[in-house]
């Protein structure tokens, strides 16, 4: 080896060792410099070889004796570079993507939560426990959920944009991540901060996707936990059925979930999920959630009898939900669901009037329910029953009420009379 090459080799070795042991990084610059300078050196040696060859002095040429060693060194370095950077190479060509871009299942990517919590004498990460719970529900109800726990990633400083990039790269429909503060530094017990991002195509407009809750990880593992955690499980399992279940199966699944979980304080979740289901043409399933939200609104307004849950309460949320319920009933041809609810409310109000015949509000509400029932029956083809219902509506409002307070019900009374006249015209053959 020539003196200049020895100097280059020593410099590169020192540079490489400094990178490995001090900077804790792979010595790319040192390796590339080593290869580059030696390549230049060998190019020079080859030029010298050609000159010597002309003079017939090939056997003593330095280039020929060093050539196998040089290519061996280059090969070893190339193999090491590939090995050290294999993960980066795989990522560069996209071969480490977790989910296929075929949407055959609802793909959930779950990241490790920042702190580890203890459960049953072992260490569990909250993200892994959520994955476990989702898989159990998926197996119990035969859902199309594919949950993956990404354990080879640092999540200490993950941001919204980082999470979005990960979700898009791995073709996930949703990504879940968060933080856990153990009871050692939290007097109220384990604190879980849960975040999730859903693919925009699902049209889910959840008011907040960051929920701070007190939660015991044993409870999380067993599904007995705070409402916010149960809410995310409910949201995920519901959304996972979009595109994989028809309206009837979705409704049946929702009913089974509503029987098992209690997130009654989260009215917005029911409304947002119902909006999303309606946007995807799951009308019966959306109706079930709107009705659940309406029931909660009624109870929160001080009415504990669940039979009243389609009676209008003058609050903004309820007005929105009622409009949605009416819209669905209209497009479903007024299903038996609506007829049954109207009949339930009528029975309740008639009993209230028996207790207090002078209860004007109940009387007007009863007339409104008969109008509603009459229209439901008419749309269902039960014309005689429909006419009877309209006649009862006019009976209960035979003395028209005036004034701003009852203006709405006065207009409903006018509608009842008009509809009754139309039905009578149909009966005598004036319309066909």
Secondary structure, DSSP 8 states (H G I E B T S, - for coil): --HHHHHHHHHHHHHHHHHHHTS-S--HHHHHHHHHHHHHHHHHHHHHHHHHHHHT--TT-HHHHHHHHHHHHHHHHHHHHHHHTHHHHHHHTTTT-SS-TT-SSEEEEEE--SS-EEETTEEE-HHHHHHHHHHHHHHHHT--EEEEEE-SS--TT--HHHHHHHHHHTT-SEEEEEEEE-TTS-TTS-EEEEEEEE-GGG----S-SEEEEE--HHHHHHT---HHHHHHHHHHHHHTTTTTS-HHHHHHHHHHHHHH---TT-HHHHHHHHHHHHHTT-HHHHHHHHHHHHHHHHHHTT---GGGTTS--SSHHHHHHHHHHHHHHHHTTS-HHHHHHHHHHHHHHHHHHHH-TT-HHHHHHHHHHHHHHHHHHHHTT-HHHHHHHHHHHHHHTSS---SGGGHHHHHHHHHHHHHHHHHHHHHTTS--
